[in-house]
Amino acid sequence: MTPVLLAGFCTSMAAIALGKLALANDRDGVDIGTAAVVTGIAAVTLCWAVVDAAGSITAVAVALAVVGLGSIAVGLGLITRNW
């Protein structure tokens, strides 16, 4: 699977996770953490797609990587704390 297709798939899964989180009546830390992890994975795959398209590491790719990895770390922390 190419990086662009994978990034599109992960972004759509993040949109679904965030939509379900927004529509849920009873959210807990695990739900919020799961949405954060899925969104972080989408940001990291978007970073990979940007690097693949540009042919080198750009400021946008670095920003996406930092945001993605930070979101994954926060999400895993929320999941672990609220399990």
ABEGO torsion letter per residue (X at the ends): XBAAAAAAAAAAAAAAAAAAAAABABBBAAAAAAAAAAAAAAAAAAAAAAAAAAGBBBAAAAAAAAAAAAAAAAAAAAAAAAX
